[in-house]
């Protein structure tokens, strides 16, 4: 759990802020061109690739055996698949 979440004293207020930020982001994304959205996705993918070792190490450190979590976990196979052309 990150420090920002540990220090939340008012969950309802925090969630209200998260909701407002999400609504604002959704409006900005809706106005963006397809090219802008594609460039954003490529930048996100590049960031994940650049941080792949860090992300895999964090997943290994987490060690959760919950099957739902395992389905969402980045692993070597998924990381390789994300780099493959479609």
N, C-alpha and C positions, 0 to 999 in steps of 0.2 A: 504494500500500500504506500502511495507516495505521501510526502509530508504535507502537501496541500490538503489532501483528503483527511489526514490525521488531525489537522488543526481546525476542521470545520466544527463550529459550535452550533450552528443553526442549519440543519439539513434542509428544511423547507425553503429557507432563503437561498441556500446554495442551489437547490434544484430549480427554483424559479429563475435564477440567473443562467443556469445551463439551458433551460428551455428557451429563454429569450435569445441567447446566443445562437442556438440551433435554428430558431425561426429566422433570425437575421441572415445566417449563413445560407439557409435554403433559398431565401429570396435572391441573394447575390448569385448563387449557383444557377437559379432559374433564368436570370438575365444574361448569364455568360454565354458566349458563343460556343459552338461545338469544338472549335479549335482550342479555345481557352480551356475548356473542360478536359480535352485530350491531353493538352500540355500539363495540366495539373496532375492528371493520373500518371503520366510519364515521370513527372518529378517525384511523386509519391513512390512509385516503383523504384526509381533510382536511389531514393533515400533508404528504402527497405534493403535494397541490394547492398548499399554501402555499409549498412549497419547489421548485415546478416549474421556475422559472427557474434556480435553483441546480443542480438535478439535470440539466437539459438542458445547462447550461454544462459540468458535469463530464463528461457523456457526450461532448460535442463535443471537450473537451480531451483525453479519453482517446484518441480517434482510432483505436481498434482497428478493423481491417477483417475480423476473424475473423467468419465467417457465424454461428457459434453465438452469439457475443456480440451481434451485430447483432440477432438474433432476440429477445433479452432486453432490449435497450436501450430506454429511454424516449425517445420522440420526440414531436414536436408532434401527429402523427396519433393516436398511442396515448394521449397525455395528453387530447386532446379526446374520444376515444371513452370514456375512463374517467369523464368528466363527464356523458355522455349517459345519460338514464334508460333503463332496460331494460324 
